[in-house]
């Protein structure tokens, strides 16, 4: 038998109070609609076992995942009738699973509608493509007799450019409204996080925030409403002194201009801290800045310890990861910054 596993040298500090506050803010901003929660991709990388109970206890009743494989972990924390699977059934086995589990498939095509009807599936959601041209029924499909046989709970569409001033937003909203008048349904949903800020005409009965629940700020109007949720932390695994003229890391992309103290942290691109951060990233110890130097490698990153001469091997430092600022610094989207965070982080 193996001894007890040592503690990880990577951890995500997750502010549960901020996560709950973000959902409450988005629910308030949704006006007469209720806010649900997109918790696909393991709650955008936070871990559904962490995020789902917080959101449930804050008052959220509707949860969205993309894949059937995401359902069991979510059902450990929320009722099945509040779960919808966005990609819908591709096979009869998918439809049978949804019916047995009690979750709602989101029907995206006439093929999926036929599968659900043949499974005698019951309540479902339907996605209408109003202009993003990903998944979803075409507007012309709404008149097909198969759609009239569905028991539709939520009639969805998805905005392509909610975070921008785009004529496509109004065009999609008009098509979504037209679909609402054509198809019987209990509730309607269009707005994601940024879409909520487009106003009541986009809210329907249910909004589907995702990114902003977890600290993302897709549009300026949300900047004062959303709190940071995730703070990656990593341990120093080596501290060393180098002389002027010595290089650090692969391909010698950093050369010291002076004698300096360098730390190596247990964090690299396999953990989602990509090479985009090379020479751009910033770690911190309290209020002291520790710039990333040299190339980020698979599971190690070097930092300049000039501002923190007291740090030793085994000490913890925090990664600058406020999502809007981190996105601007790295060139990665806020979505990527969250979902790339690897499984080696203790959560």
Secondary structure, DSSP 8 states (H G I E B T S, - for coil): --------SEEEEE-HHHHHHHHHHHHHHTTTSEE-EE-HHHHHTT-HHHHHHHHHHHT---EEESSGGGHHHHHTTS-GGGEEETT--SSHHHHHHHHHHT-EEEE-SHHHHHHHHHTT--EEEEEB-SSS-SSSB-GGGGGSHHHHT-EEEEEE---SSTTS--HHHHHHHHHHHHHHHHS--SEEE---HHHHTT-GGGTTTEE---GGGGT---SGGGTTT----EEEEEEEEEEEEE-TT-EESGGG-EE-SS-EEEEEES--GGGT--GGGTTT-EEEETTEEEEEES---SS-EEEE-TT-TT--TT-EEEE---HHHHHHHHS--HHHHHHT--TTSB-
